[in-house]
Amino acid sequence: MRVPESPPSTDKILKRLFEEDNKEKIVHILSANQGLLDNKGRYLHWTKLKHLPPPEDLSSEEYWFIVKTARQKVLKNIPLYDKAGRPFNFCIPDSLQEDLHWLDQNAAGSITMDQPITNPHTRDTYLVSSLIEESINSSQLEGASTTRDVAKEMLRQGRKPKDHSEQMIFNNYKAMEVIREYKDDALTPSLIKYFHEVITKSTLDDPAKAGQYRDANDKIHVVDATESSILHTPPDAEQLPERIDRICDFANNSLKNEFIHPAIKAIILHFMIGYDHPFIDGNGRTARALFYWAMAKYGYWLIEFISISRIIKKAPVQYGNAYLYSETDDGDLTYFLIHQMNVIREGIASLHKYLERKANEIEEAEKLLDKSKARGQLNHRQLSLLKHALKNPNAIYRIQEHQASHAISYQTARTDLLKMSDQLHLLRKRKYGNSFVFVSPPDLKTRLIENKL
């Protein structure tokens, strides 16, 4: 990845046109009816637009002038500034407006389409799974190397992290839980620092830096994957207290006589922490955590159940470019807004597919139980475990893991597993140290089909 070429100045393009004294072209360009997007509906940065064939007899720079001028007419400034003191801005093209309308219909208010996550009996199971998924992917985006299976095992068993990567994932999981606790509170610099402290606990070279702004001695740059090219240098450390205060004011207060869609505000908060880079490390994880906090605060509860980092991780260059396009094009945040709305839409679509798949798997498990004496005796947690056991012979289940997976008490988890082993004989109970583990019998499916249980 490299820093994209900054767009040509519209003032310089216009000056050149007048110097050429081509009045017919000047009139044509100034009166052109150009929208914010290209003919394929894309909000393109100069680095991409310059490679497209310009309309009619225009040069690429003249085409950019027309597009940029159309955007400048509708750009909205916000009270957050770049390093040079220029306000960031954004606009909402029709495609983004449509996405926001879709989000309002599908992620907030009273939603009945996803019964498993609106049902209070099954909701926590899916929420825990989502928190684990986001904590793993967000940490892997920042360099954690632990595999998903090992990370899930750690979180579900509640064991202590063994190394730096596991600690990152463990911290992210705790941070996602903390976010839920503070979603009804105002954003403060102290709260942002607390999020960072939770996220970076025991992972920094200097533990005292957890939850503390970087200082003038911390030379921080955002570099490419090879660490050979500087992509972004954040504002000076002495500016951070004032800049973070502004971010908090933006999150908590509505602009006088103006409205900014709550999802837009949440995405801008994500951008600003990445741009300001207030900490020596963990800024990306803190930025994404703050996005989740804002979406929860503004009522978009369904976002708790998706992992934006899983989507971002599939195309990290696009994520980086969304930042760089905004920074190099006069602080136009529209690039980042569009990218993140695409991430959100893909995340919700993936959630729906996941819920459908899980529903089908549970249905298959229930069908196998139809002729069994265990029919009607399993709750949703036990059915979920049975489904897994059918696919994983000799799998080992522990009470603590079952407890963590469904956000239930230890006693409830113990009762679930003991019933499946001692009463229904769906699991085998084995002594392991001072406690019991429960094992999936290899012939579970056959025994169910043959009605041996």
N, C-alpha and C positions, 0 to 999 in steps of 0.2 A: 504493500500500500504506500502511496505517496500523496503529498498535499496536492489537491487539484489546482489547476490554473485558475487564478482569479478572473472573473468576467471583465471584459473591457468596459471602461467608463462610458456611460451614456452621454455625459457632457462632452467627452472627447470625440465621440462618434458624431454628435450633433455639430460640434465645431468644425470637424473635417468636412461634413456635408455642406456647410455654409461657405467654407473656403473653396470648395469645388464649384460653388455657384450653380448647382444643378437644381433650379427652382422646381422643375417638374417632379424630380425625385423627392425633394424635400417635402413638397405638398403631399405626395403619395405616402411617404413614410409617416408624416405627422397625422394624417387622416386615416391611417390603416385601422381597420376594425379587427384587431387581434385579441384573442382570449388569453387566459393565463396558461393554458396547456397547449401541447402540440396536437396535431391531428389524430394522434392515437390516445389522447387523454392523459398525457404524462406531464408532470411538472419538472421540466428538465433544467439541470444546471448547464452552464456554458460549456463545460468540458464534454458534454454529450451533444448538446444542441449544435455545436460548431461542426460536427461531422455529418449532420443531416443536410439534405439538399434544401436550400432556402427557397421560399416561394417566389415565383415570377423572376424578375431580374435583380433581386436583392443579393447583396453579399451576406455572408454569415454574420458579420458584425451588425449589419443593418437589420437583419432578422432578429438578432438579440436585442437591439435597441427597441424594436416594436414590442417584443414580448416583455422586456423588463419595464418599459414605460406603462404597459397595461397593468403589470403587477404593482408598480409604485402607486398607482391611483387608488388601490384598495388595501394596501398594507396598513396594518394597525401597529403602532408603537406600543411597547409595554415598558413599565418602570424598572426594567432590568437592563444592564449595560455591558458592553464588551470592554476590553482592556483600554480602549481609546476613549471611553466615555460615550460611545454612540449607542442609542437604544436598540435593543433587539426588536424585531417586528415579525409579523406573520400575516398571512391572508388565508381565507378558506375557499378554495376553488370548489366547484360543484361536486367533484368526486369525493372530497373530504367532507363536505356537508352531508352527502349521502351516507358516508361511513358513520358520522356522528349520530345521525338519525337512527341508523341501524343499531348502534351501540345502545342508545337510549331504550330501544325496544327489546334488546336482547341481554342486557347486563345489569339493569337497574329496576327498581320498583318491584311489583308483584309478578314473578315469572313462574309459570306452571309447567313449562315444557320439559323441564329436567327434573322429573319427580324424585329420582334418587338423591339429588342435592337440595331439594326443598323439603323432603321428608326428614323431620328432626331425628328419626331413628337411624337413618343411614347417612345423614349429612356429614357427620364428623369423620366417617371412614374415608369419604372422598376428599375432604379437606386435608386430612393428614397426608394422604397420598400426594396431593398437590403441593403442600408445603415441602415435603421431601424432594419432589421433582424439581421445584424451583431452587431450593438450597443447593442441590447437587449441580445443576446446570449453571447457576450464577457463579458458583465457585470455580467450575471447570472453565468458564469464560476467562477467569482471571488466573488460570494456570494450575488449578488443582488437578492432580493426575490420578486420583483414586477412581476405580471403576464404579459404575452405578450400583452393581450388585453388592460390592463390599460396603459402599456408603450406605445403602439401604439397610443392610444387615446391622451396621453400627447404630444407626438412628433407631431402628425398631427394637434392637436389643438393649439400647440405652447404655452401651459400653462406652468407656472413655476413648477419645481419639488416640490413635497410635502414632500419627505423624502430622506434619504440617498440612498436608492436603486434607486429611480427615478433620483436622481442627477447623480449617476454613469452612468445610461443609457443615460441621456441627454448629459453628457460630452462625452461619447463614440460617440454619433451621431455627435456632433460638431467636434470631432477629425477626424472622417472619412471625413467630409467636408474639414477640414484643410489640410488633406493629399493630396487631389486633387489639392489644391492651390499650393503646394510645390513640386509636382512630377517632375517638370523640373529643380529643383535646386539640388545642391550637398548636401550630408548629412554632417551635422556639429554637434558637441556636443550641440551647442545652439539650433539647430532644434530638436534634441532628447529631450532636456529639455523642449522645448516648447510643443511638443506632450504630454509629461507627465503632464505639467502644465494644459493643456486643459482637459486631461483625469481625473485628480484628483481634479479639482477645487471644493472647498467647501465639500470635502469628507474626508479630512485628519484631525486627531486630532490636528495636528500642521499645520495650513494653510501655514506657511512660507516654509514648506517642498515641496510644489508643484513646480515642475520644478527644484528641487535642489537635488544633489547627497546626499545619506546618508553619515553620518560621523562616526568617530570612536566610538561615544557614542551610535550609533544605532546598537543594536545586532540583526541582521537579520538572520533568518534561514527559509528554506522551510520545512514545516512539513506536515505530513499526515492529513487526514480528521479529525482524533480524536485529533490532535495536541499533540500526545503523543510520536511521533517518528520523529526525524530529518532526512529528506531525502537529504538535500543539504545545505551546508554552503557556501555562495558566497565568492569571493576574498575580501581581506581587503579593507576598504574604501579608504585608501590612494593610492591604485593602480588604482582607478577608472578613474581619468583624462587620464592617459596614455592608459588604456585599451579601453576607449571610443574613444580616438583618433585613435587607431588601427582599431577599428570597422568602423569608418568613412573612413579611408584610404582604407580599404578592400571594402567598398561599392562603393567608387568613382573611384578607380583605378584598371586597369587590371594588373595582375601579369606579369612581364617581361617574354616574350617567353612562356607564359602559358595561357590557356583559361579555365575559369570556367563558366559553363552555367549560364545565368542570374537567372534562377529559383532556381538553387542550391545556388547562392549567397543570394537571398532573404530569403530562408529557413534558411541559416546559420545565417543571421542577426537576425532572429526570435529566433534562439537557443541562440545566444550570449547574448542578453538582458535578457533572462530567466536565463542563467547561471551566468552572472555578477550581476544581481539583483542590478542595480545602485541606486534604489530608495527605500524608506521605504515601499511603497505600490504602486500598479498599474503597477508592472513590466510585468505581463502577458498581460494586455491590451496594454501596450506600445509596447511589443514585437510583438504582432499580428498587431498593427497599423503600425509598421515599415515594416513588411512583405508586407502589402498592398501598402505602399509607394514605396517599392522597385519594386514590380511587376508592378505598374503603370509606374514607371520611366523607367523600362526595356521594356515597350511596351506590356505587357500582360493585355490589357485593359478589357478583359472579366472577369478577376478576381474581378473587381469592383462589378460585379453582383452576386457574390456568397458569402455565409457566411461560412467561415472556422470554426468559433466558434460554429455554429449550429451542424456541424459534430463532432467536438471535444467533445462537451458537451454530446453527446450520449455515448461516451466511454472515460471518462476522465482518467481512469487508464492507458489505452493504451498511451495516450498523456504523462502522467507522466513517464511511463516506457521508452518511446522513449528518453526522456532526460536522465534518469538514466542508460539505457543501454550504451548510448554514453559516459557518464561520467565514468562508471566503466570499460569500455573496451578500455583503452588507448586513450581516446578522439576520438574514431571512430564515426564520425557524420553520417555514413551511415544509422544507425538505425533511426535517426530522419528524415533524408532525405526521406527514404522510407515511413515512417509514414505520413509525410506531403504531399508527392505526392499522396498517397492514399486518403488523406483528400481532396486534390484539385480535383482529378478525381471524387470522390463522389459528391463534391459540384457542379461541372459542369454538371454531369449527372442529379442531382436534379434540376438544373436550366433549363435544356432542358425539363424535365417533367413538371416543373412549367409553362414554356412558352406554352407548348402544352395544358396543362389544361386551362390556361387563354384564349388561342385562341379558344378552344372548347366552353368555357363559353360565350365569346363574340359572337361566331357564333350562339349559342342558343338564345342569346338576340336579335340578328339581325333577326333571323327567326321569332320571335314573333312580330317584327316590320314590317315584310313584308307587312301585310295587314292594317297597321296602317298609319294614316296620318303623323306620325312622321318619316316614312321611309325616309332614306337618309338625315335626318336633324340633326343627332347626330354625334359629333366628337368622337374620340377614348376615350377621358376622360369621356364624358357623357355616352357612351356605357358601360364603365367599372363601372360607378356609377349605371347605370340601372341594370346591372347584379347583383350587390350587393343588390340593392333595391328589386329585385325580390326574392332573398333568405332571405331577412331580413325585413319583414313587420314592419312598424312603426319605422324603423331606422331613426335616426336624422343626417342630414348632415349640416355642417357649412361651410361658405365660406373659413375661415382660414384653415380648414382641407383639403378641396379640393385644395386649393392653395399649401399647403405643400406636399400633396400626389403626385402632378404632377410638382412641381417646376415651377409654373407659377405665374404671377402677380395677385394681389388681384382683379383687375378689370376684368381680364380674367376669374378668378374663379367665380366672381359674375355674369358675363354674362352667363357662362355655367349654373349655377343653376337657374337664373331667367328665362332663356329660357325654362328649363325643367318644371318650375312651372307655369309661367304666360302665356307662349305661347302654350306649348305642353301639359300641365296639367299632366305631369308624376310624379311630386312631389307636395306636399301641402306646401305652404308657411305659416309659423306661426311667429307671433311676439314673441320675447324672450328677455326681457329686452329692451335694446336700439338697438337691431339688429334683423335680421330675421334668423330663422332656416328653414330647408326644410325636410319634413317628407315623407317617403315612404308609399303610401296608401296600406292598407292590401289587397285590391282587384286589385292590379296593374296587375298581370298576367291574371286574368279573364277578366279584361277590355281590355287588349291588344288582347287576343284571340278572344273576341267577337267584336272586332273592334269598341269599344266605344270611342276611343280617336281620 
